[in-house]
Amino acid sequence: DRFAADARFTVRHAGFEELGSVAAPWLAGRGLDGILFDLGVSSPQLDQPARGFSFAHDGPLDMRMNTAVGATAAEWLAGVSQAELTDVLFRYGEEQRARQIAAAIVRAREAAPISTTRALADLVAAHAGRQQGRIHPATRVFQAIRIAVNAELQALERALPQAVELLAAGG
């Protein structure tokens, strides 16, 4: 809304992987001098319990950047294999107890779906073992699941070559 009337800006709702198709018509053959990717999760996303990114307030376990497409985190957790979940927790969350936590999630979902942020956070906290530091035991697990649900690294793998193609000489 703030930049809608400013001719220097064009706002499009799209994923990183759509960079080329979104930018090409706007550029009309010109190249870009630079490209900036904002890879963070914004505070307004975290502050809305309905988005399911945070366990600070209980909400539905969603975690999708674009709530119009894809499976929610609850749906993903309901169907992911224990091996894949372990891999996701270890690779994307650097969770040292990935095996134990993945096994606990698989056991818990057999009894009842894991559908809220609080349910997942409590489950992780109960199986994370003794934690060093000041972060909640579920922080790395939530990060890992968010990355997997949104296929964030795959989107970047597709976006980066497109970005290079859109750059002007010397850009």
ROSE-4610 file (N, C-alpha, C; in Angstrom, 1 decimal, always signed):
// ROSE-4610
residu = [D/D/D/R/R/R/F/F/F/A/A/A/A/A/A/D/D/D/A/A/A/R/R/R/F/F/F/T/T/T/V/V/V/R/R/R/H/H/H/A/A/A/G/G/G/F/F/F/E/E/E/E/E/E/L/L/L/G/G/G/S/S/S/V/V/V/A/A/A/A/A/A/P/P/P/W/W/W/L/L/L/A/A/A/G/G/G/R/R/R/G/G/G/L/L/L/D/D/D/G/G/G/I/I/I/L/L/L/F/F/F/D/D/D/L/L/L/G/G/G/V/V/V/S/S/S/S/S/S/P/P/P/Q/Q/Q/L/L/L/D/D/D/Q/Q/Q/P/P/P/A/A/A/R/R/R/G/G/G/F/F/F/S/S/S/F/F/F/A/A/A/H/H/H/D/D/D/G/G/G/P/P/P/L/L/L/D/D/D/M/M/M/R/R/R/M/M/M/N/N/N/T/T/T/A/A/A/V/V/V/G/G/G/A/A/A/T/T/T/A/A/A/A/A/A/E/E/E/W/W/W/L/L/L/A/A/A/G/G/G/V/V/V/S/S/S/Q/Q/Q/A/A/A/E/E/E/L/L/L/T/T/T/D/D/D/V/V/V/L/L/L/F/F/F/R/R/R/Y/Y/Y/G/G/G/E/E/E/E/E/E/Q/Q/Q/R/R/R/A/A/A/R/R/R/Q/Q/Q/I/I/I/A/A/A/A/A/A/A/A/A/I/I/I/V/V/V/R/R/R/A/A/A/R/R/R/E/E/E/A/A/A/A/A/A/P/P/P/I/I/I/S/S/S/T/T/T/T/T/T/R/R/R/A/A/A/L/L/L/A/A/A/D/D/D/L/L/L/V/V/V/A/A/A/A/A/A/H/H/H/A/A/A/G/G/G/R/R/R/Q/Q/Q/Q/Q/Q/G/G/G/R/R/R/I/I/I/H/H/H/P/P/P/A/A/A/T/T/T/R/R/R/V/V/V/F/F/F/Q/Q/Q/A/A/A/I/I/I/R/R/R/I/I/I/A/A/A/V/V/V/N/N/N/A/A/A/E/E/E/L/L/L/Q/Q/Q/A/A/A/L/L/L/E/E/E/R/R/R/A/A/A/L/L/L/P/P/P/Q/Q/Q/A/A/A/V/V/V/E/E/E/L/L/L/L/L/L/A/A/A/A/A/A/G/G/G/G/G/G]
num = [1/1/1/2/2/2/3/3/3/4/4/4/5/5/5/6/6/6/7/7/7/8/8/8/9/9/9/10/10/10/11/11/11/12/12/12/13/13/13/14/14/14/15/15/15/16/16/16/17/17/17/18/18/18/19/19/19/20/20/20/21/21/21/22/22/22/23/23/23/24/24/24/25/25/25/26/26/26/27/27/27/28/28/28/29/29/29/30/30/30/31/31/31/32/32/32/33/33/33/34/34/34/35/35/35/36/36/36/37/37/37/38/38/38/39/39/39/40/40/40/41/41/41/42/42/42/43/43/43/44/44/44/45/45/45/46/46/46/47/47/47/48/48/48/49/49/49/50/50/50/51/51/51/52/52/52/53/53/53/54/54/54/55/55/55/56/56/56/57/57/57/58/58/58/59/59/59/60/60/60/61/61/61/62/62/62/63/63/63/64/64/64/65/65/65/66/66/66/67/67/67/68/68/68/69/69/69/70/70/70/71/71/71/72/72/72/73/73/73/74/74/74/75/75/75/76/76/76/77/77/77/78/78/78/79/79/79/80/80/80/81/81/81/82/82/82/83/83/83/84/84/84/85/85/85/86/86/86/87/87/87/88/88/88/89/89/89/90/90/90/91/91/91/92/92/92/93/93/93/94/94/94/95/95/95/96/96/96/97/97/97/98/98/98/99/99/99/100/100/100/101/101/101/102/102/102/103/103/103/104/104/104/105/105/105/106/106/106/107/107/107/108/108/108/109/109/109/110/110/110/111/111/111/112/112/112/113/113/113/114/114/114/115/115/115/116/116/116/117/117/117/118/118/118/119/119/119/120/120/120/121/121/121/122/122/122/123/123/123/124/124/124/125/125/125/126/126/126/127/127/127/128/128/128/129/129/129/130/130/130/131/131/131/132/132/132/133/133/133/134/134/134/135/135/135/136/136/136/137/137/137/138/138/138/139/139/139/140/140/140/141/141/141/142/142/142/143/143/143/144/144/144/145/145/145/146/146/146/147/147/147/148/148/148/149/149/149/150/150/150/151/151/151/152/152/152/153/153/153/154/154/154/155/155/155/156/156/156/157/157/157/158/158/158/159/159/159/160/160/160/161/161/161/162/162/162/163/163/163/164/164/164/165/165/165/166/166/166/167/167/167/168/168/168/169/169/169/170/170/170/171/171/171]
x = [+0.8/+0.0/+0.9/+1.9/+2.8/+3.4/+3.8/+4.5/+3.6/+2.3/+1.5/+1.5/+1.6/+1.5/+2.9/+3.9/+5.3/+5.7/+5.9/+6.2/+7.5/+8.4/+9.7/+9.5/+8.3/+8.1/+7.0/+7.2/+6.2/+6.1/+5.0/+4.8/+4.0/+4.6/+3.9/+4.0/+2.9/+2.9/+3.3/+4.5/+5.1/+6.2/+6.5/+7.6/+8.9/+10.0/+11.3/+11.5/+11.0/+11.2/+10.5/+9.6/+8.9/+9.5/+10.7/+11.4/+11.5/+11.9/+12.1/+10.8/+9.8/+8.5/+7.8/+8.0/+7.4/+8.2/+9.5/+10.3/+10.5/+10.5/+10.8/+9.8/+8.5/+7.7/+7.9/+8.2/+8.4/+9.7/+10.7/+12.0/+12.1/+11.3/+11.2/+12.6/+13.3/+14.7/+15.8/+15.5/+16.6/+17.1/+18.3/+18.9/+18.8/+18.9/+18.9/+20.3/+20.5/+21.8/+22.0/+21.0/+21.2/+19.8/+19.9/+18.8/+19.0/+17.9/+18.0/+16.9/+17.3/+16.4/+16.2/+15.0/+14.7/+14.3/+15.2/+15.0/+14.5/+14.2/+13.7/+12.2/+11.8/+10.4/+10.1/+9.0/+8.8/+8.0/+8.2/+7.6/+6.1/+5.4/+4.0/+3.5/+4.3/+4.0/+4.1/+5.1/+5.3/+4.3/+3.9/+2.9/+1.5/+1.2/-0.2/-0.3/-0.9/-1.0/-1.6/-2.5/-3.2/-2.2/-1.1/-0.1/+0.7/+0.7/+1.4/+2.9/+3.5/+5.0/+5.6/+4.9/+5.4/+4.6/+5.3/+4.7/+4.5/+4.8/+4.6/+3.1/+2.2/+0.8/+0.3/-0.6/-1.2/-2.0/-1.8/-2.6/-2.5/-3.2/-3.1/-1.7/-1.3/+0.0/+0.1/+0.3/+0.3/+1.7/+2.3/+3.7/+3.9/+2.8/+3.0/+3.2/+4.2/+4.4/+3.3/+2.8/+1.6/+0.5/-0.5/-1.5/-2.5/-2.4/-3.3/-2.8/-1.6/-1.1/-0.3/-0.3/+0.5/-0.1/+0.6/+0.1/+0.6/-0.3/+0.1/+1.1/+1.8/+2.7/+2.0/+0.8/+0.1/-0.2/-0.5/-0.7/+0.6/+1.6/+3.0/+3.4/+3.3/+3.6/+2.8/+1.6/+0.7/+1.2/+1.9/+2.2/+3.7/+4.6/+6.0/+6.5/+7.4/+8.0/+9.0/+9.2/+10.1/+11.5/+11.9/+13.3/+13.4/+12.4/+12.5/+12.4/+11.5/+11.4/+12.7/+13.4/+14.7/+15.7/+15.7/+16.6/+16.3/+15.1/+14.7/+15.1/+14.8/+15.1/+16.7/+17.4/+18.9/+19.5/+19.0/+19.6/+19.2/+17.9/+17.4/+17.3/+17.3/+17.3/+18.5/+19.4/+20.6/+20.3/+19.2/+18.7/+19.5/+20.2/+21.1/+20.2/+19.0/+18.2/+17.1/+17.4/+16.5/+15.8/+16.6/+16.0/+14.9/+15.3/+14.4/+13.1/+13.3/+12.1/+11.2/+11.8/+11.1/+10.3/+10.9/+10.2/+9.1/+9.2/+8.2/+7.0/+7.3/+6.2/+5.5/+6.2/+5.5/+4.6/+5.1/+4.3/+3.1/+3.3/+2.2/+1.1/+1.5/+0.5/-0.4/+0.2/-0.6/-1.8/-1.7/-2.7/-3.7/-3.2/-4.0/-3.2/-3.9/-3.1/-2.5/-1.3/-0.6/-1.0/-2.0/-2.6/-2.4/-1.7/-1.5/+0.0/+0.3/+1.7/+2.1/+1.2/+1.4/+1.6/+0.8/+0.9/+2.3/+2.7/+4.1/+5.2/+5.1/+6.1/+6.2/+5.1/+5.1/+5.7/+5.3/+5.8/+7.4/+7.8/+9.3/+10.0/+9.5/+10.1/+10.2/+9.2/+9.2/+10.2/+10.7/+11.6/+12.9/+13.2/+14.4/+15.6/+15.3/+16.4/+16.8/+17.9/+18.3/+18.9/+18.4/+18.8/+19.8/+20.8/+21.7/+21.3/+21.6/+21.2/+19.9/+19.5/+18.2/+17.1/+17.3/+16.2/+15.3/+14.0/+13.1/+13.5/+13.3/+13.7/+13.1/+11.9/+11.2/+11.7/+12.5/+12.9/+13.4/+14.4/+15.1/+14.1/+13.3/+12.3/+11.3/+10.8/+9.9/+10.6/+11.8/+12.6/+12.7/+13.0/+13.2/+11.9/+10.9/+9.6/+9.1/+9.3/+8.9/+9.7/+11.0/+11.8/+11.3/+11.0/+10.5/+9.1/+8.2/+6.8/+6.8/+7.6/+7.7/+8.7/+9.4/+10.4/+11.3/+11.8/+12.5/+13.8/+14.6/+15.9/+15.7/+14.7/+14.5/+14.1/+13.3/+12.9/+14.1/+15.0/+16.3/+17.1/+17.2/+18.0/+17.4/+16.1/+15.5/+15.6/+15.6/+15.6/+17.0/+18.0/+19.4/+19.8/+19.7/+20.1/+19.2/+17.9/+17.1/+17.6/+18.0/+18.5/+19.8/+20.6/+21.9/+21.5/+20.5/+20.0/+19.4/+18.8/+18.2/+19.1/+20.3/+21.3/+21.9/+22.0/+22.7/+24.2/+24.9/+26.4/+26.9/+27.7/+28.3/+27.4/+26.2/+25.2/+25.6]
y = [-1.2/+0.0/+1.3/+1.2/+2.4/+2.8/+1.9/+2.2/+2.1/+1.8/+1.6/+2.7/+3.9/+5.1/+5.4/+4.8/+5.2/+4.4/+5.0/+4.4/+3.6/+3.9/+3.2/+1.7/+1.4/+0.1/-0.7/-1.9/-2.8/-4.0/-4.2/-5.2/-6.4/-7.6/-8.8/-9.9/-10.6/-11.7/-13.0/-13.4/-14.6/-15.2/-16.5/-17.1/-16.8/-16.9/-16.7/-17.4/-18.7/-19.5/-18.9/-17.9/-17.3/-16.0/-15.7/-14.4/-14.1/-15.0/-14.8/-14.4/-15.2/-14.9/-13.7/-13.3/-12.1/-10.8/-10.9/-9.7/-9.5/-10.5/-10.3/-9.3/-9.4/-8.4/-7.0/-6.8/-5.5/-4.9/-5.8/-5.3/-4.9/-5.6/-5.3/-5.4/-6.4/-6.7/-6.0/-5.1/-4.5/-5.4/-5.2/-6.0/-5.3/-6.0/-5.4/-5.1/-4.1/-3.7/-4.6/-5.0/-5.9/-6.5/-7.5/-8.2/-8.5/-8.3/-8.5/-9.5/-10.6/-11.6/-11.4/-11.2/-11.1/-12.5/-13.2/-14.6/-14.8/-13.8/-13.9/-14.1/-14.5/-14.6/-13.3/-12.6/-11.3/-11.4/-10.4/-10.3/-10.4/-9.7/-9.8/-11.3/-12.1/-13.5/-14.2/-14.0/-14.7/-14.2/-13.0/-12.5/-12.9/-13.5/-14.0/-15.5/-15.8/-17.2/-18.1/-17.5/-18.3/-18.7/-18.1/-18.4/-19.7/-20.0/-21.3/-21.3/-20.1/-20.1/-20.1/-19.8/-19.6/-20.4/-20.8/-21.5/-20.5/-19.3/-18.3/-18.2/-18.3/-18.4/-19.6/-20.3/-21.5/-21.1/-21.9/-21.6/-22.9/-22.8/-24.0/-24.1/-25.4/-25.7/-25.5/-24.3/-24.0/-23.9/-22.8/-22.4/-22.2/-22.1/-21.8/-20.3/-20.0/-18.6/-18.0/-18.8/-18.5/-19.4/-18.9/-19.8/-20.3/-19.8/-20.3/-21.5/-22.0/-23.2/-24.1/-25.3/-26.3/-26.9/-27.9/-28.5/-27.7/-27.7/-27.1/-27.9/-27.4/-28.2/-29.4/-29.2/-30.3/-31.4/-31.1/-32.1/-32.7/-31.9/-32.5/-33.5/-33.1/-34.0/-35.3/-35.2/-36.4/-37.4/-37.0/-38.0/-38.2/-37.4/-37.6/-38.8/-39.5/-40.7/-40.3/-41.2/-40.9/-40.7/-41.4/-41.1/-39.7/-39.3/-38.0/-36.9/-37.1/-36.1/-36.0/-37.1/-37.1/-36.3/-36.5/-35.8/-34.3/-33.9/-32.5/-31.9/-32.5/-31.9/-31.7/-32.7/-32.6/-31.6/-31.7/-30.8/-29.4/-29.1/-27.8/-27.1/-27.9/-27.4/-27.6/-28.4/-28.8/-29.3/-30.1/-30.7/-31.9/-31.9/-33.1/-34.3/-34.1/-35.2/-35.4/-35.3/-35.4/-36.8/-37.8/-39.2/-39.4/-39.0/-39.1/-38.3/-37.1/-36.2/-36.7/-37.1/-37.6/-38.9/-39.8/-41.0/-40.6/-39.6/-39.2/-38.6/-37.8/-37.2/-38.3/-39.3/-40.4/-41.2/-41.5/-42.2/-41.3/-40.1/-39.2/-39.1/-39.0/-38.8/-40.0/-41.2/-42.4/-42.4/-41.7/-41.6/-40.4/-39.3/-38.2/-37.2/-36.5/-35.6/-34.5/-34.0/-32.9/-31.7/-30.9/-29.9/-28.5/-28.3/-27.0/-26.7/-25.5/-25.1/-25.6/-25.4/-25.8/-27.3/-28.1/-29.5/-30.0/-29.4/-29.7/-29.3/-28.0/-27.5/-28.3/-28.7/-29.5/-30.9/-31.5/-32.8/-32.7/-31.7/-31.6/-31.4/-30.5/-30.2/-31.4/-32.3/-33.5/-34.5/-34.4/-35.4/-34.8/-33.6/-32.9/-33.1/-33.7/-33.9/-32.6/-32.6/-31.3/-30.4/-29.1/-28.1/-27.1/-26.8/-25.8/-24.5/-23.4/-22.1/-21.6/-20.5/-19.9/-20.1/-20.8/-20.9/-22.1/-22.0/-23.0/-24.3/-25.5/-26.7/-26.9/-26.3/-26.5/-25.5/-24.5/-23.5/-24.1/-25.0/-25.5/-26.5/-27.2/-28.0/-27.2/-26.1/-25.3/-24.7/-24.3/-23.8/-24.8/-26.0/-27.1/-27.4/-27.5/-27.9/-26.8/-25.5/-24.4/-24.4/-24.7/-24.8/-25.9/-27.0/-28.2/-27.9/-27.4/-27.1/-26.2/-25.2/-24.1/-24.4/-25.6/-25.9/-24.7/-24.1/-22.8/-23.0/-24.0/-24.2/-24.6/-25.3/-25.7/-24.4/-23.6/-22.3/-21.5/-21.4/-20.6/-21.3/-22.6/-23.3/-22.9/-22.7/-22.4/-20.9/-20.1/-18.6/-18.0/-18.6/-18.0/-18.0/-19.1/-19.0/-18.0/-17.8/-16.8/-15.4/-15.2/-13.9/-13.6/-14.5/-14.3/-13.9/-14.5/-14.2/-12.8/-12.4/-11.0/-9.9/-10.2/-9.1/-8.5/-7.2/-6.5/-6.8/-6.5/-6.7/-5.8/-6.4/-5.7/-5.6/-6.2/-6.1/-7.1]
z = [+0.0/+0.0/+0.0/+0.8/+0.9/-0.4/-1.3/-2.5/-3.8/-3.6/-4.7/-5.8/-5.3/-6.3/-6.8/-6.3/-6.7/-8.0/-9.1/-10.3/-10.3/-9.3/-9.2/-8.7/-8.1/-7.5/-8.2/-8.4/-8.8/-7.8/-7.3/-6.3/-6.9/-6.8/-7.3/-6.2/-6.0/-5.1/-5.8/-5.4/-6.1/-5.2/-5.5/-4.8/-5.6/-4.9/-5.5/-6.8/-6.8/-8.0/-9.2/-9.1/-10.2/-10.6/-10.1/-10.4/-11.9/-12.7/-14.1/-14.8/-14.6/-15.2/-14.7/-13.5/-13.0/-13.4/-13.4/-13.7/-15.2/-16.0/-17.5/-18.1/-18.0/-18.7/-18.2/-16.9/-16.4/-16.9/-17.1/-17.5/-19.0/-19.8/-21.3/-21.9/-21.6/-22.2/-21.4/-20.5/-19.8/-18.7/-18.2/-17.1/-15.8/-14.7/-13.4/-12.9/-12.2/-11.6/-10.4/-9.7/-8.5/-8.1/-7.4/-6.9/-5.4/-4.6/-3.2/-2.8/-2.2/-1.7/-0.2/+0.3/+1.7/+2.1/+2.9/+3.2/+4.6/+5.3/+6.7/+6.8/+7.9/+8.3/+9.0/+8.6/+9.2/+10.6/+11.4/+12.7/+12.6/+11.6/+11.5/+11.2/+10.5/+10.3/+11.6/+12.4/+13.7/+14.7/+14.6/+15.6/+15.4/+14.3/+14.0/+14.3/+15.4/+15.8/+14.6/+13.9/+12.8/+11.7/+11.6/+10.6/+10.9/+12.2/+12.7/+12.6/+12.6/+12.6/+14.0/+15.0/+16.3/+17.4/+18.4/+19.5/+20.7/+20.5/+21.6/+21.9/+20.9/+21.1/+20.4/+20.9/+20.3/+19.0/+18.0/+16.8/+15.9/+14.8/+13.9/+13.3/+13.1/+12.6/+11.1/+10.6/+9.2/+8.6/+8.9/+8.5/+7.0/+6.2/+4.8/+4.6/+3.8/+3.4/+2.6/+1.7/+0.9/+1.3/+2.1/+2.6/+1.6/+0.3/-0.7/-1.4/-1.2/-1.9/-0.9/-1.3/-0.6/+0.7/+1.2/+2.4/+3.6/+4.7/+5.9/+6.6/+7.6/+8.4/+9.1/+9.5/+10.1/+9.1/+7.9/+6.8/+6.5/+6.4/+6.0/+7.1/+8.4/+9.5/+9.5/+9.1/+9.1/+8.1/+7.0/+6.0/+5.8/+6.4/+6.1/+6.8/+6.1/+6.8/+7.9/+8.8/+9.9/+9.4/+8.4/+7.9/+7.3/+6.5/+5.9/+7.0/+8.0/+9.0/+9.8/+10.1/+10.7/+9.9/+8.6/+7.7/+7.7/+7.6/+7.6/+8.9/+10.1/+11.4/+11.5/+11.0/+11.1/+10.2/+8.9/+7.9/+8.0/+8.1/+8.1/+9.5/+10.5/+11.9/+12.7/+12.1/+12.9/+14.3/+14.3/+15.6/+15.9/+17.0/+17.3/+17.8/+18.3/+18.7/+17.6/+16.4/+15.3/+15.3/+15.5/+15.4/+16.5/+17.7/+18.9/+18.7/+18.2/+18.1/+16.9/+15.8/+14.7/+15.1/+15.9/+16.3/+17.3/+18.1/+19.0/+18.2/+17.2/+16.4/+15.7/+15.1/+14.4/+15.4/+16.6/+17.6/+18.0/+18.2/+18.6/+17.6/+16.3/+15.3/+15.0/+15.5/+15.4/+16.3/+17.4/+18.4/+18.0/+17.6/+17.2/+16.3/+15.4/+14.6/+15.4/+14.9/+15.6/+14.7/+15.3/+14.5/+15.0/+16.2/+16.7/+17.0/+17.1/+17.4/+18.8/+19.7/+21.1/+21.2/+20.5/+20.6/+20.1/+19.0/+18.5/+19.4/+19.9/+20.8/+22.1/+22.7/+23.9/+23.6/+22.5/+22.2/+22.0/+21.3/+21.1/+22.4/+23.2/+24.5/+25.4/+25.3/+26.1/+25.6/+24.4/+23.8/+23.4/+23.7/+23.2/+24.2/+25.3/+26.3/+26.9/+27.6/+28.3/+27.3/+27.3/+26.4/+27.0/+26.2/+26.6/+25.9/+26.6/+25.9/+26.3/+25.6/+26.0/+25.0/+23.9/+23.0/+23.4/+23.0/+23.3/+22.6/+23.1/+22.5/+21.1/+20.8/+19.6/+18.5/+18.8/+17.8/+16.6/+16.7/+15.5/+14.7/+15.5/+14.8/+14.0/+14.6/+13.8/+12.6/+12.7/+11.5/+10.5/+10.8/+9.9/+9.1/+9.9/+9.3/+8.4/+8.8/+7.9/+6.6/+6.7/+5.4/+4.5/+5.1/+4.3/+3.7/+4.5/+4.1/+2.9/+2.9/+1.9/+0.8/+0.9/-0.1/-0.3/+0.7/+0.6/-0.1/+0.2/-0.4/-1.9/-2.2/-3.6/-4.4/-3.8/-4.5/-4.7/-3.8/-4.0/-5.1/-5.1/-6.2/-7.6/-7.7/-9.0/-9.2/-8.2/-8.3/-8.6/-8.1/-8.3/-9.7/-10.5/-11.9/-12.7/-12.3/-12.9/-12.6/-11.4/-11.0/-11.8/-12.0/-12.8/-14.2/-14.8/-16.1/-16.2/-15.2/-15.2/-15.0/-14.5/-14.3/-15.6/-15.5/-16.6/-16.5/-17.6/-17.6/-16.5/-15.6/-14.5/-13.3/-13.4/-12.3/-11.2]
